[in-house]
Amino acid sequence: MLLPAKAEVARQLRRYRAWERRMLASPADLTVRSTFEDSGYTLCVLMGKRCAREAADAAERYLRSSAIAYLQETSDLPHTSAAVRRGPPRSAERSPAGR
């Protein structure tokens, strides 16, 4: 899984929070609301989430942790300390072209 640059995540999260404050201050302003929703959408795309609130939470977790810890935290796969390869040793394997 590719992860976005932390600097870009931090920049988009600051932008989202700033527009969130402006939207809460003047909820009737359609221009502010539209820009707030656009910033939320950008954060969703960046973090791979479907909801702006989830994307903001994920961005905060990502910025607080290392990339590996974030991937382990968000992965549904069991966490193992080492990869285990099953099957014959690589030297015994043959390519289909080597028949």
CORURFEN-V827624 format. One record per helix or strand of 3 or more residues. SS is the DSSP state (H for helix, E for strand). FROM is the first residue (numbers start at 1). TO is the last residue. If there is no record, write none. Layout:
ss | from | to
SS | FROM | TO
SS | FROM | TO
This chain:
ss | from | to
H | 6 | 25
H | 30 | 47
H | 52 | 64
H | 67 | 74
H | 90 | 92
H | 96 | 98
